[in-house]
């Protein structure tokens, strides 16, 4: 079973659905029994929702995409994806 330190360290990875099944199950089990970590999880999940909604509704400032493209150079494909 995960402890508080491990749960908090892996919280973002858990929210990104990037943990393997045993690690995910351990985090879920810990969240079920630990109110402090569950509150941290709820905060992070809500924060992601708010940031996602805000980012989708705002237009990029003029020239920002060009600056990003220059930063990534050849690794940036121009569609907003790296690779």
PDB file with one MODEL, atoms N, CA, C and O in Angstrom:
MODEL        1
ATOM      1  N   UNK A   1       0.844  -1.190   0.000  1.00  0.00           N
ATOM      2  CA  UNK A   1       0.000   0.000   0.000  1.00  0.00           C
ATOM      3  C   UNK A   1       0.884   1.246   0.000  1.00  0.00           C
ATOM      4  O   UNK A   1       1.926   1.279   0.654  1.00  0.00           O
ATOM      5  N   UNK A   2       0.460   2.255  -0.732  1.00  0.00           N
ATOM      6  CA  UNK A   2       1.204   3.508  -0.815  1.00  0.00           C
ATOM      7  C   UNK A   2       1.075   4.283   0.496  1.00  0.00           C
ATOM      8  O   UNK A   2       0.053   4.203   1.176  1.00  0.00           O
ATOM      9  N   UNK A   3       2.120   5.033   0.840  1.00  0.00           N
ATOM     10  CA  UNK A   3       2.029   5.914   1.997  1.00  0.00           C
ATOM     11  C   UNK A   3       1.765   7.335   1.501  1.00  0.00           C
ATOM     12  O   UNK A   3       1.693   7.568   0.295  1.00  0.00           O
ATOM     13  N   UNK A   4       1.622   8.274   2.418  1.00  0.00           N
ATOM     14  CA  UNK A   4       1.295   9.653   2.048  1.00  0.00           C
ATOM     15  C   UNK A   4       2.367  10.263   1.141  1.00  0.00           C
ATOM     16  O   UNK A   4       2.046  10.902   0.139  1.00  0.00           O
ATOM     17  N   UNK A   5       3.615  10.067   1.488  1.00  0.00           N
ATOM     18  CA  UNK A   5       4.704  10.650   0.702  1.00  0.00           C
ATOM     19  C   UNK A   5       4.675  10.136  -0.735  1.00  0.00           C
ATOM     20  O   UNK A   5       4.772  10.918  -1.681  1.00  0.00           O
ATOM     21  N   UNK A   6       4.543   8.837  -0.895  1.00  0.00           N
ATOM     22  CA  UNK A   6       4.498   8.250  -2.234  1.00  0.00           C
ATOM     23  C   UNK A   6       3.258   8.715  -2.990  1.00  0.00           C
ATOM     24  O   UNK A   6       3.332   9.044  -4.174  1.00  0.00           O
ATOM     25  N   UNK A   7       2.131   8.741  -2.307  1.00  0.00           N
ATOM     26  CA  UNK A   7       0.879   9.171  -2.949  1.00  0.00           C
ATOM     27  C   UNK A   7       1.004  10.597  -3.468  1.00  0.00           C
ATOM     28  O   UNK A   7       0.665  10.866  -4.620  1.00  0.00           O
ATOM     29  N   UNK A   8       1.480  11.499  -2.645  1.00  0.00           N
ATOM     30  CA  UNK A   8       1.610  12.896  -3.065  1.00  0.00           C
ATOM     31  C   UNK A   8       2.644  13.062  -4.168  1.00  0.00           C
ATOM     32  O   UNK A   8       2.474  13.894  -5.060  1.00  0.00           O
ATOM     33  N   UNK A   9       3.719  12.272  -4.113  1.00  0.00           N
ATOM     34  CA  UNK A   9       4.755  12.333  -5.146  1.00  0.00           C
ATOM     35  C   UNK A   9       4.207  11.858  -6.498  1.00  0.00           C
ATOM     36  O   UNK A   9       4.571  12.398  -7.543  1.00  0.00           O
ATOM     37  N   UNK A  10       3.344  10.859  -6.473  1.00  0.00           N
ATOM     38  CA  UNK A  10       2.821  10.264  -7.707  1.00  0.00           C
ATOM     39  C   UNK A  10       1.469  10.831  -8.140  1.00  0.00           C
ATOM     40  O   UNK A  10       0.887  10.348  -9.111  1.00  0.00           O
ATOM     41  N   UNK A  11       0.962  11.839  -7.443  1.00  0.00           N
ATOM     42  CA  UNK A  11      -0.379  12.339  -7.701  1.00  0.00           C
ATOM     43  C   UNK A  11      -0.564  12.825  -9.140  1.00  0.00           C
ATOM     44  O   UNK A  11      -1.563  12.493  -9.778  1.00  0.00           O
ATOM     45  N   UNK A  12       0.368  13.591  -9.645  1.00  0.00           N
ATOM     46  CA  UNK A  12       0.240  14.096 -11.024  1.00  0.00           C
ATOM     47  C   UNK A  12       0.291  12.951 -12.038  1.00  0.00           C
ATOM     48  O   UNK A  12      -0.458  12.947 -13.015  1.00  0.00           O
ATOM     49  N   UNK A  13       1.165  11.995 -11.802  1.00  0.00           N
ATOM     50  CA  UNK A  13       1.251  10.832 -12.685  1.00  0.00           C
ATOM     51  C   UNK A  13      -0.042  10.031 -12.631  1.00  0.00           C
ATOM     52  O   UNK A  13      -0.513   9.534 -13.654  1.00  0.00           O
ATOM     53  N   UNK A  14      -0.610   9.908 -11.446  1.00  0.00           N
ATOM     54  CA  UNK A  14      -1.888   9.227 -11.267  1.00  0.00           C
ATOM     55  C   UNK A  14      -2.988   9.960 -12.041  1.00  0.00           C
ATOM     56  O   UNK A  14      -3.776   9.334 -12.749  1.00  0.00           O
ATOM     57  N   UNK A  15      -3.037  11.277 -11.904  1.00  0.00           N
ATOM     58  CA  UNK A  15      -4.055  12.074 -12.605  1.00  0.00           C
ATOM     59  C   UNK A  15      -3.885  12.013 -14.120  1.00  0.00           C
ATOM     60  O   UNK A  15      -4.857  12.153 -14.862  1.00  0.00           O
ATOM     61  N   UNK A  16      -2.655  11.805 -14.579  1.00  0.00           N
ATOM     62  CA  UNK A  16      -2.378  11.689 -16.016  1.00  0.00           C
ATOM     63  C   UNK A  16      -2.633  10.280 -16.542  1.00  0.00           C
ATOM     64  O   UNK A  16      -2.459  10.023 -17.733  1.00  0.00           O
ATOM     65  N   UNK A  17      -3.045   9.365 -15.662  1.00  0.00           N
ATOM     66  CA  UNK A  17      -3.298   7.962 -16.031  1.00  0.00           C
ATOM     67  C   UNK A  17      -2.040   7.307 -16.600  1.00  0.00           C
ATOM     68  O   UNK A  17      -2.109   6.543 -17.563  1.00  0.00           O
ATOM     69  N   UNK A  18      -0.890   7.612 -15.995  1.00  0.00           N
ATOM     70  CA  UNK A  18       0.387   7.093 -16.478  1.00  0.00           C
ATOM     71  C   UNK A  18       1.016   6.054 -15.544  1.00  0.00           C
ATOM     72  O   UNK A  18       2.162   5.655 -15.751  1.00  0.00           O
ATOM     73  N   UNK A  19       0.290   5.619 -14.536  1.00  0.00           N
ATOM     74  CA  UNK A  19       0.818   4.607 -13.623  1.00  0.00           C
ATOM     75  C   UNK A  19       0.417   3.217 -14.098  1.00  0.00           C
ATOM     76  O   UNK A  19      -0.637   3.036 -14.708  1.00  0.00           O
ATOM     77  N   UNK A  20       1.270   2.239 -13.810  1.00  0.00           N
ATOM     78  CA  UNK A  20       0.875   0.863 -14.107  1.00  0.00           C
ATOM     79  C   UNK A  20      -0.209   0.443 -13.113  1.00  0.00           C
ATOM     80  O   UNK A  20      -0.436   1.115 -12.107  1.00  0.00           O
ATOM     81  N   UNK A  21      -0.866  -0.664 -13.403  1.00  0.00           N
ATOM     82  CA  UNK A  21      -2.022  -1.091 -12.606  1.00  0.00           C
ATOM     83  C   UNK A  21      -1.711  -1.269 -11.117  1.00  0.00           C
ATOM     84  O   UNK A  21      -2.486  -0.797 -10.286  1.00  0.00           O
ATOM     85  N   UNK A  22      -0.612  -1.930 -10.746  1.00  0.00           N
ATOM     86  CA  UNK A  22      -0.347  -2.082  -9.307  1.00  0.00           C
ATOM     87  C   UNK A  22      -0.138  -0.742  -8.585  1.00  0.00           C
ATOM     88  O   UNK A  22      -0.628  -0.552  -7.472  1.00  0.00           O
ATOM     89  N   UNK A  23       0.583   0.176  -9.218  1.00  0.00           N
ATOM     90  CA  UNK A  23       0.823   1.485  -8.598  1.00  0.00           C
ATOM     91  C   UNK A  23      -0.480   2.275  -8.514  1.00  0.00           C
ATOM     92  O   UNK A  23      -0.759   2.920  -7.503  1.00  0.00           O
ATOM     93  N   UNK A  24      -1.265   2.222  -9.569  1.00  0.00           N
ATOM     94  CA  UNK A  24      -2.561   2.914  -9.577  1.00  0.00           C
ATOM     95  C   UNK A  24      -3.467   2.369  -8.468  1.00  0.00           C
ATOM     96  O   UNK A  24      -4.113   3.132  -7.750  1.00  0.00           O
ATOM     97  N   UNK A  25      -3.506   1.049  -8.338  1.00  0.00           N
ATOM     98  CA  UNK A  25      -4.347   0.426  -7.314  1.00  0.00           C
ATOM     99  C   UNK A  25      -3.879   0.813  -5.911  1.00  0.00           C
ATOM    100  O   UNK A  25      -4.700   1.030  -5.020  1.00  0.00           O
ATOM    101  N   UNK A  26      -2.574   0.899  -5.714  1.00  0.00           N
ATOM    102  CA  UNK A  26      -2.034   1.284  -4.407  1.00  0.00           C
ATOM    103  C   UNK A  26      -2.414   2.722  -4.066  1.00  0.00           C
ATOM    104  O   UNK A  26      -2.785   3.018  -2.930  1.00  0.00           O
ATOM    105  N   UNK A  27      -2.322   3.611  -5.051  1.00  0.00           N
ATOM    106  CA  UNK A  27      -2.695   5.010  -4.823  1.00  0.00           C
ATOM    107  C   UNK A  27      -4.188   5.105  -4.530  1.00  0.00           C
ATOM    108  O   UNK A  27      -4.588   5.813  -3.606  1.00  0.00           O
ATOM    109  N   UNK A  28      -5.019   4.404  -5.301  1.00  0.00           N
ATOM    110  CA  UNK A  28      -6.464   4.422  -5.068  1.00  0.00           C
ATOM    111  C   UNK A  28      -6.806   3.916  -3.675  1.00  0.00           C
ATOM    112  O   UNK A  28      -7.649   4.495  -2.991  1.00  0.00           O
ATOM    113  N   UNK A  29      -6.158   2.841  -3.254  1.00  0.00           N
ATOM    114  CA  UNK A  29      -6.411   2.292  -1.927  1.00  0.00           C
ATOM    115  C   UNK A  29      -6.021   3.298  -0.845  1.00  0.00           C
ATOM    116  O   UNK A  29      -6.726   3.458   0.151  1.00  0.00           O
ATOM    117  N   UNK A  30      -4.891   3.973  -1.052  1.00  0.00           N
ATOM    118  CA  UNK A  30      -4.458   4.963  -0.067  1.00  0.00           C
ATOM    119  C   UNK A  30      -5.438   6.129  -0.020  1.00  0.00           C
ATOM    120  O   UNK A  30      -5.792   6.589   1.065  1.00  0.00           O
ATOM    121  N   UNK A  31      -5.878   6.610  -1.165  1.00  0.00           N
ATOM    122  CA  UNK A  31      -6.817   7.729  -1.199  1.00  0.00           C
ATOM    123  C   UNK A  31      -8.131   7.382  -0.506  1.00  0.00           C
ATOM    124  O   UNK A  31      -8.773   8.243   0.094  1.00  0.00           O
ATOM    125  N   UNK A  32      -8.515   6.134  -0.592  1.00  0.00           N
ATOM    126  CA  UNK A  32      -9.755   5.695   0.050  1.00  0.00           C
ATOM    127  C   UNK A  32      -9.673   5.814   1.569  1.00  0.00           C
ATOM    128  O   UNK A  32     -10.675   6.088   2.230  1.00  0.00           O
ATOM    129  N   UNK A  33      -8.474   5.606   2.119  1.00  0.00           N
ATOM    130  CA  UNK A  33      -8.333   5.603   3.568  1.00  0.00           C
ATOM    131  C   UNK A  33      -7.662   6.813   4.182  1.00  0.00           C
ATOM    132  O   UNK A  33      -7.523   6.883   5.403  1.00  0.00           O
ATOM    133  N   UNK A  34      -7.242   7.771   3.365  1.00  0.00           N
ATOM    134  CA  UNK A  34      -6.486   8.918   3.900  1.00  0.00           C
ATOM    135  C   UNK A  34      -7.155  10.222   3.464  1.00  0.00           C
ATOM    136  O   UNK A  34      -7.060  10.620   2.303  1.00  0.00           O
ATOM    137  N   UNK A  35      -7.821  10.872   4.391  1.00  0.00           N
ATOM    138  CA  UNK A  35      -8.547  12.104   4.078  1.00  0.00           C
ATOM    139  C   UNK A  35      -7.611  13.225   3.621  1.00  0.00           C
ATOM    140  O   UNK A  35      -7.971  13.996   2.732  1.00  0.00           O
ATOM    141  N   UNK A  36      -6.424  13.329   4.210  1.00  0.00           N
ATOM    142  CA  UNK A  36      -5.487  14.389   3.821  1.00  0.00           C
ATOM    143  C   UNK A  36      -5.060  14.236   2.358  1.00  0.00           C
ATOM    144  O   UNK A  36      -5.059  15.211   1.607  1.00  0.00           O
ATOM    145  N   UNK A  37      -4.702  13.028   1.959  1.00  0.00           N
ATOM    146  CA  UNK A  37      -4.283  12.804   0.574  1.00  0.00           C
ATOM    147  C   UNK A  37      -5.466  12.931  -0.387  1.00  0.00           C
ATOM    148  O   UNK A  37      -5.305  13.400  -1.514  1.00  0.00           O
ATOM    149  N   UNK A  38      -6.641  12.518   0.053  1.00  0.00           N
ATOM    150  CA  UNK A  38      -7.836  12.664  -0.783  1.00  0.00           C
ATOM    151  C   UNK A  38      -8.138  14.137  -1.028  1.00  0.00           C
ATOM    152  O   UNK A  38      -8.530  14.513  -2.132  1.00  0.00           O
ATOM    153  N   UNK A  39      -7.960  14.971  -0.011  1.00  0.00           N
ATOM    154  CA  UNK A  39      -8.159  16.409  -0.188  1.00  0.00           C
ATOM    155  C   UNK A  39      -7.137  16.984  -1.161  1.00  0.00           C
ATOM    156  O   UNK A  39      -7.482  17.829  -1.986  1.00  0.00           O
ATOM    157  N   UNK A  40      -5.891  16.543  -1.079  1.00  0.00           N
ATOM    158  CA  UNK A  40      -4.862  16.989  -2.028  1.00  0.00           C
ATOM    159  C   UNK A  40      -5.229  16.544  -3.439  1.00  0.00           C
ATOM    160  O   UNK A  40      -5.105  17.314  -4.392  1.00  0.00           O
ATOM    161  N   UNK A  41      -5.681  15.302  -3.568  1.00  0.00           N
ATOM    162  CA  UNK A  41      -6.117  14.793  -4.874  1.00  0.00           C
ATOM    163  C   UNK A  41      -7.252  15.651  -5.421  1.00  0.00           C
ATOM    164  O   UNK A  41      -7.204  16.071  -6.577  1.00  0.00           O
ATOM    165  N   UNK A  42      -8.267  15.916  -4.609  1.00  0.00           N
ATOM    166  CA  UNK A  42      -9.404  16.728  -5.059  1.00  0.00           C
ATOM    167  C   UNK A  42      -8.948  18.114  -5.511  1.00  0.00           C
ATOM    168  O   UNK A  42      -9.422  18.628  -6.524  1.00  0.00           O
ATOM    169  N   UNK A  43      -8.026  18.718  -4.757  1.00  0.00           N
ATOM    170  CA  UNK A  43      -7.515  20.035  -5.116  1.00  0.00           C
ATOM    171  C   UNK A  43      -6.809  19.995  -6.465  1.00  0.00           C
ATOM    172  O   UNK A  43      -7.070  20.835  -7.327  1.00  0.00           O
ATOM    173  N   UNK A  44      -5.922  19.031  -6.653  1.00  0.00           N
ATOM    174  CA  UNK A  44      -5.173  18.933  -7.908  1.00  0.00           C
ATOM    175  C   UNK A  44      -6.097  18.634  -9.092  1.00  0.00           C
ATOM    176  O   UNK A  44      -5.919  19.190 -10.176  1.00  0.00           O
ATOM    177  N   UNK A  45      -7.067  17.770  -8.887  1.00  0.00           N
ATOM    178  CA  UNK A  45      -8.007  17.433  -9.961  1.00  0.00           C
ATOM    179  C   UNK A  45      -8.830  18.664 -10.349  1.00  0.00           C
ATOM    180  O   UNK A  45      -9.030  18.926 -11.535  1.00  0.00           O
ATOM    181  N   UNK A  46      -9.302  19.409  -9.365  1.00  0.00           N
ATOM    182  CA  UNK A  46     -10.088  20.615  -9.645  1.00  0.00           C
ATOM    183  C   UNK A  46      -9.224  21.686 -10.313  1.00  0.00           C
ATOM    184  O   UNK A  46      -9.675  22.367 -11.235  1.00  0.00           O
ATOM    185  N   UNK A  47      -7.996  21.831  -9.851  1.00  0.00           N
ATOM    186  CA  UNK A  47      -7.074  22.808 -10.445  1.00  0.00           C
ATOM    187  C   UNK A  47      -6.837  22.492 -11.917  1.00  0.00           C
ATOM    188  O   UNK A  47      -6.827  23.397 -12.752  1.00  0.00           O
ATOM    189  N   UNK A  48      -6.647  21.227 -12.239  1.00  0.00           N
ATOM    190  CA  UNK A  48      -6.464  20.817 -13.639  1.00  0.00           C
ATOM    191  C   UNK A  48      -7.688  21.177 -14.474  1.00  0.00           C
ATOM    192  O   UNK A  48      -7.558  21.648 -15.604  1.00  0.00           O
ATOM    193  N   UNK A  49      -8.871  20.956 -13.918  1.00  0.00           N
ATOM    194  CA  UNK A  49     -10.109  21.259 -14.631  1.00  0.00           C
ATOM    195  C   UNK A  49     -10.215  22.749 -14.916  1.00  0.00           C
ATOM    196  O   UNK A  49     -10.557  23.151 -16.028  1.00  0.00           O
ATOM    197  N   UNK A  50      -9.922  23.564 -13.915  1.00  0.00           N
ATOM    198  CA  UNK A  50     -10.000  25.020 -14.078  1.00  0.00           C
ATOM    199  C   UNK A  50      -8.971  25.501 -15.098  1.00  0.00           C
ATOM    200  O   UNK A  50      -9.296  26.309 -15.968  1.00  0.00           O
ATOM    201  N   UNK A  51      -7.745  25.018 -15.002  1.00  0.00           N
ATOM    202  CA  UNK A  51      -6.697  25.437 -15.944  1.00  0.00           C
ATOM    203  C   UNK A  51      -7.052  25.003 -17.360  1.00  0.00           C
ATOM    204  O   UNK A  51      -6.886  25.775 -18.304  1.00  0.00           O
ATOM    205  N   UNK A  52      -7.529  23.799 -17.513  1.00  0.00           N
ATOM    206  CA  UNK A  52      -7.906  23.294 -18.832  1.00  0.00           C
ATOM    207  C   UNK A  52      -9.011  24.147 -19.444  1.00  0.00           C
ATOM    208  O   UNK A  52      -8.938  24.518 -20.616  1.00  0.00           O
ATOM    209  N   UNK A  53     -10.020  24.453 -18.660  1.00  0.00           N
ATOM    210  CA  UNK A  53     -11.131  25.273 -19.165  1.00  0.00           C
ATOM    211  C   UNK A  53     -10.640  26.671 -19.531  1.00  0.00           C
ATOM    212  O   UNK A  53     -11.034  27.214 -20.563  1.00  0.00           O
ATOM    213  N   UNK A  54      -9.802  27.245 -18.713  1.00  0.00           N
ATOM    214  CA  UNK A  54      -9.276  28.588 -18.973  1.00  0.00           C
ATOM    215  C   UNK A  54      -8.418  28.612 -20.234  1.00  0.00           C
ATOM    216  O   UNK A  54      -8.509  29.541 -21.035  1.00  0.00           O
ATOM    217  N   UNK A  55      -7.591  27.592 -20.404  1.00  0.00           N
ATOM    218  CA  UNK A  55      -6.701  27.554 -21.564  1.00  0.00           C
ATOM    219  C   UNK A  55      -7.471  27.354 -22.865  1.00  0.00           C
ATOM    220  O   UNK A  55      -7.039  27.830 -23.915  1.00  0.00           O
ATOM    221  N   UNK A  56      -8.583  26.669 -22.812  1.00  0.00           N
ATOM    222  CA  UNK A  56      -9.359  26.425 -24.022  1.00  0.00           C
ATOM    223  C   UNK A  56     -10.159  27.641 -24.442  1.00  0.00           C
ATOM    224  O   UNK A  56     -10.502  27.779 -25.616  1.00  0.00           O
ATOM    225  N   UNK A  57     -10.460  28.520 -23.509  1.00  0.00           N
ATOM    226  CA  UNK A  57     -11.300  29.664 -23.850  1.00  0.00           C
ATOM    227  C   UNK A  57     -10.508  30.918 -24.210  1.00  0.00           C
ATOM    228  O   UNK A  57     -11.076  31.862 -24.759  1.00  0.00           O
ATOM    229  N   UNK A  58      -9.241  30.948 -23.919  1.00  0.00           N
ATOM    230  CA  UNK A  58      -8.414  32.121 -24.220  1.00  0.00           C
ATOM    231  C   UNK A  58      -7.623  31.904 -25.501  1.00  0.00           C
ATOM    232  O   UNK A  58      -7.109  30.815 -25.756  1.00  0.00           O
ATOM    233  N   UNK A  59      -7.537  32.956 -26.299  1.00  0.00           N
ATOM    234  CA  UNK A  59      -6.705  32.893 -27.500  1.00  0.00           C
ATOM    235  C   UNK A  59      -5.254  33.162 -27.123  1.00  0.00           C
ATOM    236  O   UNK A  59      -4.962  33.866 -26.156  1.00  0.00           O
ATOM    237  N   UNK A  60      -4.349  32.580 -27.914  1.00  0.00           N
ATOM    238  CA  UNK A  60      -2.932  32.839 -27.693  1.00  0.00           C
ATOM    239  C   UNK A  60      -2.623  34.292 -28.012  1.00  0.00           C
ATOM    240  O   UNK A  60      -3.161  34.844 -28.971  1.00  0.00           O
ATOM    241  N   UNK A  61      -1.767  34.913 -27.222  1.00  0.00           N
ATOM    242  CA  UNK A  61      -1.337  36.274 -27.549  1.00  0.00           C
ATOM    243  C   UNK A  61      -0.614  36.279 -28.903  1.00  0.00           C
ATOM    244  O   UNK A  61       0.035  35.304 -29.282  1.00  0.00           O
ATOM    245  N   UNK A  62      -0.740  37.383 -29.609  1.00  0.00           N
ATOM    246  CA  UNK A  62      -0.090  37.526 -30.910  1.00  0.00           C
ATOM    247  C   UNK A  62       1.393  37.249 -30.788  1.00  0.00           C
ATOM    248  O   UNK A  62       2.061  37.782 -29.902  1.00  0.00           O
ATOM    249  N   UNK A  63       1.901  36.426 -31.667  1.00  0.00           N
ATOM    250  CA  UNK A  63       3.326  36.138 -31.722  1.00  0.00           C
ATOM    251  C   UNK A  63       3.796  35.017 -30.801  1.00  0.00           C
ATOM    252  O   UNK A  63       4.944  34.586 -30.910  1.00  0.00           O
ATOM    253  N   UNK A  64       2.950  34.535 -29.903  1.00  0.00           N
ATOM    254  CA  UNK A  64       3.384  33.496 -28.978  1.00  0.00           C
ATOM    255  C   UNK A  64       3.717  32.201 -29.697  1.00  0.00           C
ATOM    256  O   UNK A  64       4.723  31.569 -29.375  1.00  0.00           O
ATOM    257  N   UNK A  65       2.904  31.785 -30.663  1.00  0.00           N
ATOM    258  CA  UNK A  65       3.171  30.534 -31.372  1.00  0.00           C
ATOM    259  C   UNK A  65       4.510  30.613 -32.107  1.00  0.00           C
ATOM    260  O   UNK A  65       5.251  29.631 -32.134  1.00  0.00           O
ATOM    261  N   UNK A  66       4.827  31.746 -32.694  1.00  0.00           N
ATOM    262  CA  UNK A  66       6.107  31.906 -33.382  1.00  0.00           C
ATOM    263  C   UNK A  66       7.270  31.777 -32.392  1.00  0.00           C
ATOM    264  O   UNK A  66       8.294  31.177 -32.720  1.00  0.00           O
ATOM    265  N   UNK A  67       7.124  32.328 -31.201  1.00  0.00           N
ATOM    266  CA  UNK A  67       8.169  32.212 -30.182  1.00  0.00           C
ATOM    267  C   UNK A  67       8.346  30.759 -29.759  1.00  0.00           C
ATOM    268  O   UNK A  67       9.471  30.290 -29.590  1.00  0.00           O
ATOM    269  N   UNK A  68       7.242  30.054 -29.590  1.00  0.00           N
ATOM    270  CA  UNK A  68       7.310  28.638 -29.213  1.00  0.00           C
ATOM    271  C   UNK A  68       7.999  27.839 -30.309  1.00  0.00           C
ATOM    272  O   UNK A  68       8.853  26.999 -30.023  1.00  0.00           O
ATOM    273  N   UNK A  69       7.637  28.092 -31.548  1.00  0.00           N
ATOM    274  CA  UNK A  69       8.258  27.392 -32.678  1.00  0.00           C
ATOM    275  C   UNK A  69       9.761  27.625 -32.707  1.00  0.00           C
ATOM    276  O   UNK A  69      10.524  26.696 -32.970  1.00  0.00           O
ATOM    277  N   UNK A  70      10.195  28.848 -32.441  1.00  0.00           N
ATOM    278  CA  UNK A  70      11.635  29.140 -32.424  1.00  0.00           C
ATOM    279  C   UNK A  70      12.330  28.392 -31.292  1.00  0.00           C
ATOM    280  O   UNK A  70      13.459  27.930 -31.459  1.00  0.00           O
ATOM    281  N   UNK A  71      11.679  28.270 -30.161  1.00  0.00           N
ATOM    282  CA  UNK A  71      12.273  27.569 -29.014  1.00  0.00           C
ATOM    283  C   UNK A  71      12.497  26.092 -29.316  1.00  0.00           C
ATOM    284  O   UNK A  71      13.513  25.524 -28.914  1.00  0.00           O
ATOM    285  N   UNK A  72      11.557  25.469 -30.021  1.00  0.00           N
ATOM    286  CA  UNK A  72      11.648  24.043 -30.286  1.00  0.00           C
ATOM    287  C   UNK A  72      12.340  23.724 -31.601  1.00  0.00           C
ATOM    288  O   UNK A  72      12.746  22.584 -31.827  1.00  0.00           O
ATOM    289  N   UNK A  73      12.475  24.703 -32.456  1.00  0.00           N
ATOM    290  CA  UNK A  73      13.171  24.515 -33.723  1.00  0.00           C
ATOM    291  C   UNK A  73      12.586  23.382 -34.540  1.00  0.00           C
ATOM    292  O   UNK A  73      11.379  23.345 -34.779  1.00  0.00           O
ATOM    293  N   UNK A  74      13.423  22.468 -34.966  1.00  0.00           N
ATOM    294  CA  UNK A  74      13.020  21.382 -35.848  1.00  0.00           C
ATOM    295  C   UNK A  74      12.104  20.370 -35.168  1.00  0.00           C
ATOM    296  O   UNK A  74      11.382  19.646 -35.853  1.00  0.00           O
ATOM    297  N   UNK A  75      12.116  20.303 -33.846  1.00  0.00           N
ATOM    298  CA  UNK A  75      11.295  19.326 -33.140  1.00  0.00           C
ATOM    299  C   UNK A  75       9.822  19.719 -33.092  1.00  0.00           C
ATOM    300  O   UNK A  75       8.985  18.917 -32.679  1.00  0.00           O
ATOM    301  N   UNK A  76       9.498  20.930 -33.506  1.00  0.00           N
ATOM    302  CA  UNK A  76       8.122  21.419 -33.441  1.00  0.00           C
ATOM    303  C   UNK A  76       7.510  21.305 -34.820  1.00  0.00           C
ATOM    304  O   UNK A  76       8.085  21.790 -35.794  1.00  0.00           O
ATOM    305  N   UNK A  77       6.336  20.661 -34.922  1.00  0.00           N
ATOM    306  CA  UNK A  77       5.764  20.417 -36.242  1.00  0.00           C
ATOM    307  C   UNK A  77       4.793  21.496 -36.708  1.00  0.00           C
ATOM    308  O   UNK A  77       4.263  21.389 -37.814  1.00  0.00           O
ATOM    309  N   UNK A  78       4.539  22.538 -35.903  1.00  0.00           N
ATOM    310  CA  UNK A  78       3.686  23.629 -36.329  1.00  0.00           C
ATOM    311  C   UNK A  78       2.219  23.413 -36.060  1.00  0.00           C
ATOM    312  O   UNK A  78       1.436  24.356 -36.172  1.00  0.00           O
ATOM    313  N   UNK A  79       1.815  22.210 -35.711  1.00  0.00           N
ATOM    314  CA  UNK A  79       0.411  21.922 -35.384  1.00  0.00           C
ATOM    315  C   UNK A  79       0.182  21.973 -33.876  1.00  0.00           C
ATOM    316  O   UNK A  79      -0.873  21.559 -33.396  1.00  0.00           O
ATOM    317  N   UNK A  80       1.143  22.468 -33.139  1.00  0.00           N
ATOM    318  CA  UNK A  80       1.022  22.493 -31.700  1.00  0.00           C
ATOM    319  C   UNK A  80       1.516  21.216 -31.047  1.00  0.00           C
ATOM    320  O   UNK A  80       1.360  21.019 -29.842  1.00  0.00           O
ATOM    321  N   UNK A  81       2.111  20.352 -31.851  1.00  0.00           N
ATOM    322  CA  UNK A  81       2.626  19.085 -31.313  1.00  0.00           C
ATOM    323  C   UNK A  81       4.137  19.073 -31.458  1.00  0.00           C
ATOM    324  O   UNK A  81       4.703  19.683 -32.364  1.00  0.00           O
ATOM    325  N   UNK A  82       4.759  18.375 -30.554  1.00  0.00           N
ATOM    326  CA  UNK A  82       6.216  18.224 -30.604  1.00  0.00           C
ATOM    327  C   UNK A  82       6.502  16.822 -31.111  1.00  0.00           C
ATOM    328  O   UNK A  82       5.884  15.850 -30.677  1.00  0.00           O
ATOM    329  N   UNK A  83       7.439  16.732 -32.027  1.00  0.00           N
ATOM    330  CA  UNK A  83       7.789  15.397 -32.475  1.00  0.00           C
ATOM    331  C   UNK A  83       8.221  15.326 -33.836  1.00  0.00           C
ATOM    332  O   UNK A  83       8.544  14.243 -34.325  1.00  0.00           O
TER     333      UNK A  83
ENDMDL
END
